[in-house]
Amino acid sequence: MRLSCRLRFFGKVFHFLSSGVILTNTYSVPLPAGTQVQAKVYASTVELWHDGRCVARHERCYCRQQQILDLEHYLDVLYRKPGALAGSKPLEQRRQAGRWPASFDRIWQALVERHGKQSGTRQMIELLKLSPKHGHARLQQAVESALAGSCYDPAAVRHLLNADELRHASCEAVDVGALARYSRPLPVMHEYDFEPARLAQTVSAARTHREYSRLFGQPPMRDIRTLRSPSAPPLESVGGSSRR
């Protein structure tokens, strides 16, 4: 069944949004009042279309004079008037439908205690706006995970929702093909002559120097003969030639 209707204002608080009356029942629509929409009525659902796209889908109500309101359709208005959220009929209907878990009340209360009623409620509304993108079940899971870690920051909930997108696949080794000709062998050290005897003598002298400094607080006096070049003549010959 296809019907055409013009949206009208709904309520005093939600005067920026509207609802459509379909077969005596009122269904919420996230469009301004006065917009012409087309309703498609099926056995179990009611769809409202505008400009060739479905803008709202509700479970069909067979009672008369009922209001079927989706909380997500009013989040933008509630963000400007956060004080109206607690007593709003869309929130009441969501609670009755079992789609408002206790974890939502816990994080809402924590946000109000930390940031005040107005700011805390606005942050809670920002969390609810994530539901259309990620789904109600994933949002509830992210909120409960944040509460389990004693974290009451909306940014943490967003991070948990986007955690899968932040994981990057590990890179696998690939055949470099023609680039293999640029590879070079690693350097080796066994080709260098370290003169093991002199190296061992130097290490022993350095160890003795450190031990002396640790015991006496000052470095040992060095024999002047140890500071001379091995190729220089002995001191005795130098002294004798100078005396002659």
C-alpha positions, 0 to 999 in steps of 0.5 A: 500500500502506498500513501502520500502525506505531508509532515506536521510538527510534533510536540513542543520540544521537538518543533524542528522535526516532524512526524507523519500520520499513516493509517491513524498512527504517527511515525517519526521522520527526520525531515522538516515539517511541511515536507511531502513524503511517500509512505509504503505500508507493508505487513510488518513495516512502514517505510517513508520515502523522500526524493527517491530514498527511504528516510525512515523505517518503522515496525508497523503498529496495528493499533489506533492513535499511537505514536511510533517515535525513533530516538535517533530522529531527534538527536540533533534537536536534543543536542541543542536542548539536552535537558529534554532527553531524560523525559522525552517520549522517544527515550521512553519508547526505547526503554520499553522496547528493551533497546536501552541497556543499563550500561547506557544509564551508567555512562550517562550518569558518569558523564553528568557527574564529571561534566555537568548535566548539560555538557554530560548529556550532550556527550551522551547524545554524541555517543548515541549518534554513533549507533546508525553508523556502527549499529546498536549492538556494537555501540553497546559492546563498546560502551560496556568495554569502556565501563569495564576499564573504568573509562567514561570518555566518549573518545574511548568508546569511539576508539573501541568502535574503530579499533578494527579499522586501525589494525593493519595487515602484516607485510609478507616478504616478496621476491625482489626479482631483478633488484637482487643484483644490487644485494651486497654481502655483509662485512666480516671482521676476521680479515683484519689483523688485531694483533691479539697479544697487544690487544690483550696487553691493552685490555689488562692495563685498562682493567688495572687502571680502573681497579686502582681508581676504584680503591684509591680515588685517583688514577695511578702515576704513569711511568714516563717510559710508557708514554714514549714511542716504541721507536724512540731511543732509550732514555739512558742513551739520550741522557748520555749523549747530552752529557757528552 
